[in-house]
Amino acid sequence: MSENDGNEPLDLSALDPARDGGRWERRIQETVARSVAARQPRPGPLLAALFAWRRPALALAAAGALAVWGAALLGGRSRGPAVTATAARPAASRDAAYVLSRWAESEERPGTDELLAIMGGSR
């Protein structure tokens, strides 16, 4: 058996954490601080990387915006190839009925030369 025959109670005072009050209180505060820190939302890896590189990223974005803005000011507007109104329209829009109905719907007032060209009167 053991040394204690059951006649004497076991001395468990060495296991009592509250016997050193200051140490016990510090341990409780550390545990609470760790649990509060664990509950704080952590940014994702992408967000953390962006946060770490926020100044260089902002400088790069500003430089890009300035480059585009400067190119637009110095070069003027970029114009595509000139497309005439007749060539840009689909085949159905060249039909006189389609053009006349579109003018009526939009309440557009075409010039005399346009009207004669559509109606076939300018020979």
C-alpha positions in Angstrom: 0.0 0.0 0.0 1.0 3.5 0.5 2.5 5.4 3.4 -0.9 6.9 4.3 -3.1 4.3 5.7 -6.1 6.5 5.3 -5.9 7.7 8.8 -4.3 11.1 8.0 -5.8 13.5 5.4 -3.5 14.3 2.4 -1.8 17.7 2.5 -2.7 19.3 -0.9 -1.8 22.9 0.2 1.2 22.8 -2.2 -1.2 22.7 -5.1 -3.3 25.7 -4.0 -2.6 28.5 -6.5 -4.2 31.1 -4.3 -1.6 30.8 -1.5 0.6 33.4 -3.3 -2.1 36.1 -4.0 -0.1 38.4 -6.2 1.2 35.7 -8.4 -2.3 34.2 -8.8 -3.8 37.6 -9.7 -1.1 38.2 -12.4 -1.7 34.8 -13.9 -5.4 35.5 -14.1 -4.8 38.8 -15.8 -2.4 37.2 -18.3 -5.0 34.6 -19.1 -7.7 37.2 -19.6 -5.4 39.3 -21.8 -4.5 36.3 -24.0 -8.2 35.3 -24.4 -9.2 38.9 -25.3 -6.4 39.1 -27.8 -7.4 35.8 -29.4 -10.9 37.0 -29.9 -9.8 40.1 -31.8 -10.4 39.8 -35.6 -7.2 39.3 -37.5 -6.9 40.7 -41.0 -6.5 38.2 -43.8 -3.1 37.7 -45.3 -3.9 40.0 -48.3 -5.3 42.7 -46.1 -2.3 42.4 -43.7 0.1 42.7 -46.7 -1.7 45.7 -48.1 -1.6 47.3 -44.7 2.1 46.7 -44.4 2.7 48.1 -47.9 0.1 50.9 -47.7 2.5 53.8 -48.2 4.3 52.4 -51.2 1.0 51.2 -52.7 -0.5 54.7 -52.3 2.6 56.3 -53.9 2.4 53.8 -56.8 -1.3 54.5 -57.3 -0.7 58.3 -57.2 2.2 58.0 -59.7 0.0 56.0 -62.1 -2.8 58.4 -61.8 -0.5 61.3 -62.5 1.0 59.6 -65.5 -2.4 58.9 -67.1 -3.5 62.4 -66.3 -0.4 64.0 -67.7 -0.6 61.9 -70.9 -4.2 62.9 -71.4 -3.2 66.6 -71.0 -0.2 66.5 -73.2 -1.4 64.2 -75.9 -5.0 65.3 -76.1 -7.8 62.9 -76.5 -7.1 59.7 -78.3 -9.4 59.5 -81.3 -10.3 56.3 -83.0 -10.7 55.9 -86.7 -13.2 58.1 -88.3 -16.4 56.2 -88.9 -19.2 57.8 -91.0 -22.7 57.5 -89.7 -23.8 55.5 -92.7 -21.0 53.0 -92.3 -21.5 52.6 -88.6 -25.3 51.7 -89.0 -26.4 48.1 -89.5 -27.9 47.2 -92.8 -31.4 47.4 -91.4 -30.9 51.0 -90.3 -30.2 52.0 -93.9 -33.8 51.0 -94.7 -36.0 54.1 -95.1 -38.8 52.8 -92.9 -36.4 52.1 -90.1 -34.8 55.5 -90.3 -38.1 57.3 -90.5 -39.5 55.4 -87.5 -36.4 56.1 -85.5 -36.7 59.8 -86.2 -40.4 59.8 -85.3 -39.7 57.9 -82.0 -36.9 60.2 -80.9 -38.7 63.3 -82.3 -35.5 64.1 -84.2 -35.9 66.7 -87.0 -33.6 65.7 -89.9 -32.4 68.2 -92.4 -33.9 68.5 -95.8 -30.9 66.8 -97.5 -31.1 63.9 -95.0 -34.8 63.5 -95.6 -34.4 63.6 -99.4 -31.4 61.1 -99.3 -33.5 58.6 -97.3 -36.6 59.0 -99.4 -34.6 58.7 -102.6 -35.5 62.2 -103.9 -32.0 63.6 -104.4 -31.1 62.3 -107.9 
